[in-house]
Amino acid sequence: MKVAVFSTHKFERDYLISANNNRHELKFLESVLSEDTADLAAGHIAVSIFVNDHASAPVLEKLKKFGVNFLVLRCAGFNNVDLQAASRLGLRIARVPDYSPHAIAEHTIALILALNRKLVRAHNRIMEQNFSLDGLVGFDTVEKTVGIIGTGKIGALVAKIMHGFGCRILAFDPVPDESLVNQFHVTYTDCDTLCRESDIITLHAPLTEASKYLIDSDCIATMKKGVMLINTSRGKLVNTKAVIDGLKDGKIGYFGMDVYEEEDGLFFEDHSEDILLDDTIARLMVFQNVLITSHQAFLTETALRNIADATVYNIDCFENGSSSGNEILSYGAASQKSSSHKRFSP
């Protein structure tokens, strides 16, 4: 089957080729799917997209016109897909619901530790032959309170790891995980209490209409002075300008982010020769207590292999007329294998 693979990156190409094993005709495209690039899918039965591709109604209508019947996502989230339009057009859609929760959980911990112990600043000093320790004081994580918003697979792993550090764990999720309560002494509470009592707050919730800008100026105002805030989930869970205000007045002592509400056209690209036009992220980059990674949390060998295997499996099942179990069945609903999307609706 002919498949147009949009937003192909060097880091994933070999994994897709290996998983495919010459079964399907994959056309690798570096272009992001949009109204302007949809014609590149002409003559293909299926289209594969990534997190920053655009699958709006006009784009889907073009794809259908070009003969595309199947949209296969190489990611878990599908906020970039107009599911209502896809349903109307008769397009089938499948995703990769679970590729490596460990990768994202471990990256979350890496951000927490690097921010706390100021590892980036320390490394940069050493490279300049500055071996002083002034300004590098951190804190012991033991007995600190960690607030976890969303305890699906990723949030649960973060709870397990931080419990190992000797932290008190608070959690907010409409569907409490009793195994976390029993094994790791997690205390479920409301979001306001979590934000008010936590020293470290980390986000692991999907983006819904209800969770958009969950972290805004009002929420930040309730937090402890000097709180650490981590987002490795969805960019629009956080109002970035409100975070900047919190950093400026000292309410937020540390901010680590792997996702950004305006990352489209910015993340996954080399802009080292460009003038950065995004004033918001440019402002964030000047804070020494901010650590930014470019949607990197998922990027492990295991995750890339699992994404490629699941993507090709989804294509195989579509071609064979069978169900992979990874289909997005209808507007606003995912398959029963969905993890965080069905759990969290604040």
N, C-alpha and C positions, 0 to 999 in steps of 0.2 A: 504494500500500500504506500502511496506517495504522501509524505508528511512534510509540511513546511515548518521548520523549527525556528521561531523568532527569538530574538535576544540571546543568541548563542554566545556563550563566553568560553574563552580558552580553557578555563579551569574545569568545565563540564563536558567538553566535546569528546574526549577520549572515553569517558565513562559511558556516554550515550552510544558511541560506536561499538564499544565492547558489549553492552547490554543488547543492542540490536542484533549483532551477529549476522548482518546481511539479510535479515528477514524483511525489512521494510526499506523503502527508498527515502532516506532522510535528506532534506535540503536544508543545510545550515545557513541561517541568515543572522547577521549581526544587528540588523535593523530592529527597532522596537515596533511592535504592531500598532498601527494607528490608521486613521482614514487615508493618510497619504501613502502608506506602505502595504495596505491590505491587498493590492493587486499582485504583490509578489506571491500570494498564495494561489493564484489562478492555476488550475489544473491539478490541484492537490485535494485529496479526500479529507485529510485531517490537518489541523494546525496545532502546534504546541507553543504555549506561551509561558512567560515567567512573571515575576511579581510586578514589574513596572510596565508591562504591555497593556494596551488599552483595548478592551473588548466591550465597548459601548454599543448601543443599539445600531448606530450608523455603520460601525465597523463590522458588526455581525451580519448586518444586511448585505454588505459588500461581499463578505466571505461566502454567504449562502448563494449569492448570485454567481460567484466563481466556482461553485460546486463543492464547497466545503460542507461536510455533514457532522464532523466531530472536532471538538475542542478539548485538548488534553493539556492540563496545567502541570507544570513542573514545580509545584509548590502546594502548600496546604490552604492558604487563604484565597478567597475568590471575590474580594471586594471590588476588584477591577473588572468584573464580568457582570453585564446586565442580564441577570438570569431570566427576568420576565421576557425580554426580547428573545433570548435564546430559546425559551420554551415556545414562544409564538412562532418562531422560525423552524421549529422542529430539530434544533441542533442538540446533539448529545454532548454532555460534558463530563469529564472525569478529572480527578486531581490526585495528589499524593498526600494523603491525610496525616501520615506519620513516617518521617524519614530518619530522624535522630533527635529525640528530645534531649538526649545526653549532651549533644553538641551545644545546643542553645543554653541549657542549664549551666554547663561548664564555662561557657563564655560569660554568662552572667556573673559567676563567681570570680572569674578573671578580672572583670571590670571593677567589682567591689574591692578586691585585694589591691589592684593596681592604683585605684583612686586613693584608698586609705593609706597605703604605704608610699604614695607619690613616686611610683617606679619610673614613669616616663620622665619626670623632672630629674630624678636621680641619674638616670641613664644619660640624659642630655648633658648634665653637668660633667659626668665622667668623661664624655667624649670631648669636652673642652678642658680637660685636665683640672677640673674643679672638684676636689674631693671633700668639700665641706658638707656638714650635715644640717646646717641652719635651714629652717623652713621645711624640713622633711619629716617632722614628727607625725606619727599616725596614732591609731588607737587599737587596743585589744578588742577583737570581735567577741570574745567570750563574754557571756552574760548580756550582750547587746540585744535589743529587741528588733527582730526582722519582720517586716510586714510584707506578705505575699498576696498580691491581688490576682486571683485566678489560680486554682490548684488542679488544673488538668495535668497531663503527663509532665510538662516542663516545670510548672510550678511545684508539683509534688517532689520532683527531683531536687529542686532548689531547697525545699524544706528539709529534705533528707540530708543534703550536704551541710546546710547551715546548722542543723541540729548537731552534726558532728563537730562543729566549731564551738559548741556549748552555748548557742544562742537561744533566746526565748523566741518562739515563732508564733506570730499572729497571722491569720489568714482571712480573706474575704472571698467567698464564692457561694452563690445561691444553692449549690449542691455540695455540702460538706463531704469530704472524703474521710470516713471514720477510721480507715487504716492509718491515716496520718495522725489522727488524734491518739490512737492507741499505741502506735509504734514510736512516734517522734514528738509526742506531747504538744501537737499543734492546737492552738486555741482559735476557734472560729469566732469572728465578731463582725460588726458592721464596718463599712468603709471609713466612716468618720472616726470611730475609735481607733482603728488601725492606723490611720494617718496621724492621729493625735499622739499615739504612744510609741510609734516606731522610730528607731534610730536609722534604720535602713529600710527603704520601701522599693520593692521590685515588682514590675508589671509583667503579667503572663496571661493576659486576657485577650480574646478576639476583639476586633473592631465591629461594633454594631451601632445603630443609631443611638442606643442608650449609653454606650460606653465612649462615644466620641467626646474628646476633651474631658475625660474623667478627671484628669489632673489639670485644674484651671487655677486661677488666682484665688478663688474662694477656698478651694481644697488646700492649696499651698499655705494659706493663712492659718490653717488649723494645725500644721505640722510643727514638730519641734524645731527650734532654731539650730541650724547646722546639719539638718537631715541629709542623708545620702539618698538620691533618687536614681533608679536604674530602669531603663526601658529597652528591652530586647524583644518586644512583642509587636506592636503596631504603632507607627508614627503618630497617628491622629488620636491616640489615647491621651496624648500630652499636648497642651497648648504651649508651644515653644516660647512664645513671647512672654507668657506668664512665668515660665521657668527662668528666663533671662532676668526678669524683674526680681524673682526670688534669689537669684545668684547675686544680683547687685546689692540687695539689702541684707544679705547674709542669712536669710531664712533657709535657703538651700546651700549646704556646705560643700556638696559634691554632686555632680551630675554625670552619669554615664549613659550614653545612648548608642544603640546599634541601628536604630530605625528613626526616620525623620519624616514629618508630615509632608514635606515638600521635596522628598528625595528623588522624585521622578526627573530624569534628565541630569541628575547630579551624581547619585551613587552608581557604582559599577562602571564609572567612566573616569578617564584620566583628564583632569582639567589643569594640570600643572603648568601649561603654557597659556592658560586663559585668564581673563579677569573674572574673578568670582562675582557674579551678579546677585547672588542670594545674600541680602544684607543680614538676614536672621542667623544663618549658620556662620556667616563671617564674624558676627558678633560673638557667637558661642565659642568660636575657635580662639579667641583671645583670653579666655578665662583659664587660669592654670589649674583650677579645680574641676575642669570639664574634660572628659575623655570620650572621644567620638570614634567609632568604627563604622565602616561603610557597609552595613547590612551583611556583616561577616560572621555572625554568630552560628549560622548553620554550616559553615564551610569546613567540613572535615571529610576525609576520604570515605568514611562510613556513610555519611549523609549523601554525598554525591553518588556513591554506588547505589544506595537505596532509592534515590530519586530517579536515577536512570533506569533501574530495574522495574520500578513501579510504572514509570512512564511507558516503557515498551510493553509491559504486561497489559496496561490499559488499552494500548493500541491493538495488541493481539486479540484481546477480548472483543473490542469493537468489530474488528475484521471478522471474527468467528461468530458474531451475533450473540455472544454470551455476556454475562455481567461480571465485572471485576470486583464489585463491592465498593468501588471508589467513585461511583457516579454521583453527581449532584442531581438529585431526582427531580426537583421542582423549585419554583421560585422561593428563595429564602430557606430551603431545607436541604440538608446534606444526607449522605447515606448513614446507616446505623453505625458505621465505623468511625464517624466523626468523633473527635475527642473534645477539644476545648470549645468549639462553636456551639455545641448543644448544651454545654455546662453553664456558660457564663452569659447572663443577661441582667446587668445591674439595674 
